[in-house]
Amino acid sequence: MSGAAKILIVDDDTKLLAFVARQLRTESYTVETAMDGQECLDKAAEWSPNLILLDLSMPVMDGIQALARLREWFDGSIINLSATDEETKKVQALDLGADDYLTKPFGIQELLARVRSALRRFAQASGSIGRDEAVVQAGNVNIDLAHRTVFKDGSEISLTRTEYELLRFLTINAGKVLTHRELLREVWGPEYGEETEYLRTFIKQLRRKLEANPSRPELILTQPGMGYRLFV
């Protein structure tokens, strides 16, 4: 990504807004702020940010409404900011197209790490090389999306069709939290949206084949109450 990444922060907490903006500017990002969903839409349309940090609970138009409107046209990354008691909203936001979430209060280093990851995914998705042509490295595992092959420590790993499709979807969304429903519908079909036992079984099988220690996974991470993400 050429030039400084542009980040729009949207939150009605003025102290948090100022603190996060200051920290991001210290990291050489270009930053704008908004205090409600409608102002977010206006500034996003006018300024075209690469990333939006979007609070879920705000006056005038909340983050869920703003997110739904944004995803009609905005193709940049969106990280939701939410309180600890907003789990239902977090799941709803992920289903609507949010790329990640942070639960308040959060540490600044965690925020910066999530921002870097989201911007890296945005740059990959915007590049001239298609995502399906890439070889993605996750730890000691290489996933060749063009040839549909997977290697661990240089040796090819045999996966079933369903195991590969699940890993492929995690890979092309690497770093993003994917909800249980989103994974089930993508891999098994819309009628399987609630069959979480299917998903748990296949995640367990993938971890057994790919992780150094399946009981303490470092590649396919569980987001409690949310879903899973591939760590790269």
Summary of the structure (lengths in Angstrom):
residues: 232
radius of gyration: 18.2
end to end distance: 18.6
largest distance: 55.1
contacts: 717
relative contact order: 0.10
helix: 44%
strand: 21%
